[in-house]
Amino acid sequence: MRITQKDLRAKIDRLNNWLGFESNTTNALQLDCAYGGYRVVQLTSDKGSCRDLSDRDTARELYEFLCGMEATLDVINRAKSLPYFANPLEK
């Protein structure tokens, strides 16, 4: 299956929703496209500054990176419900 910009943007939108970030606001994730490559950036201010969260890759490589981010968030979400994952400092 060919990965398009639309696929990458859909993954990023899903991650933003999952994390509670509104598009184009501070902390939101965005797709950066340049020189035939793609990367994920996070907005760090309302003036447009951002930081790189990934290397510049092909569409397929970035799609796999985003799948990894989703899987990691899913594991963290599930682990929060386990009793042994509770933060010992909260007692």
Order of alpha helices (4+ residues) and beta strands (2+ residues): alpha-beta-beta-beta-alpha
